[in-house]
């Protein structure tokens, strides 16, 4: 029985699934929304479970990250960490997607 490598089945014009998804996001101009949604999904990983569990609402609009939390103590803590949070979020995506951090 002959052994085949993965590349022997690929034609020159074939692309990977990652490349296809990237192209789809670019063609339909969905990349920004996709990145914003991935930030909301990764919020516990970015900020920690203790604060994420007390976050009532999170969304991004016009390069501003809006957060609603239930406690004044957490609001104060988030306010002190404002620059770090913006840095973590932008680092997670790989480029600047958030310029302001607003606590509601």
N, C-alpha and C positions, 0 to 999 in steps of 0.2 A: 504494500500500500504506500502510495506516495505521500509525502508530508508537504504541506503548504504553509507558507508564512501568511500572516494577516495581510501583508502588503501585496501579495500576489493576486488577491481578489479585488483590489482597489484600482480604479481607473484614474487617470491623471486629473480628471475634472471632479472627482469625489472630494467632499469635504467632511470634516468631523462634525459630530452633533454640536459640540461647543461652538464651532465656527458658524454652523447653521443658525443656532440660537442667537449668537451675537449679530449676525447679519439681519435676522428677523427683527431684533430689538432696534437696530439702527434704521432699517427701511421704514418701519411703522412708527418711528420716533417714540418708542416705549422705554428706552434705556433709563431715562431719568426717573420715571415712575417705578420701574423695576428696582432701581437702586434705593429709592425712598422706601418702598415696601420691604426691601431686605433689611434696611436699618430698623424699621419698626419691629420686624420679626426678631432681629438680633439684639434688641434692647436689653434683655436680661444678661446676655453675654457681655455687652459693652459696659453696662453700669453696675451690674451685680444684682443678685436675686432679691436682696433686702429692699433696695429702692424700687426695683422693677415690680415687685409685688404690690407696692403702694402707689404705683403709677396708675392713674385712672384713665388718662387719655394721652396719646402721643400721635403727632402728625407733622408733616413737613409741607410748608407752603411758601413759595417764592424765596427759597434758600434760607428759610427760618424754621428752626425746630421748636415746636410748641409742645410743652409738657404740662399736664395737670396732675398734681399730687394732692393727697388728702391731708397731709400734716404740715404745719408751719416749720417744724424742725427739719423736715426733709427739704422743704423749699429753701431754707437757709443753707443747708448743706449743698444743694444743687447750685445755688447762686455762687457759693465760694469755689465750686468746681467747674464753673462755666467754660473757661478756656480749655481745660482738660477734656471735657465732654465733647466740645466742638472738634478738638484734635483727634479724639478716639473715633468719632463718627466719620470724619473725613479720611482717616487712615484706614478704616474698615472698608470703605468704598474704593479708595485708591486715588481720589482726587477731591477737590473742594466741591462739596454739595450743600454744606451748611455753613452759613456765615454768621448767623445770629442764633442765640439760644434764649427762648422766652418761656418763663415759668408762669403758668396761669393759676 
